[in-house]
Amino acid sequence: MSQYVTIGGGVIALAFVAWLIWFSYRAGKNNASVTTAEAATDSATAITEKAEAMAQAQADKPATTGAVLARLDGGSA
């Protein structure tokens, strides 16, 4: 009877260790996924800011020759 208890305890301990390994592996995968998502978000933010600056520059450009010359004379070009 004592042998069965010892074997049962060993099986339970082995199952617990296997569960810990599985849990650690999953936690590592999730962390890698979050890190990748954060990097993609930073990249998308940078691209969006650049596109917004380009659109603003396009909107602020002078429309006529006189406006271009006035802007050049004013030193803001």
Protein Blocks (a to p, Z undefined) as FASTA:
>chain_A
ZZmmmmmmmmmmmmmmmmmmmmmmmmmmmmmmmmmmmmmmmmmmmmmmmmmmmmmmmmmp
cfbfklmmmmmmnopZZ
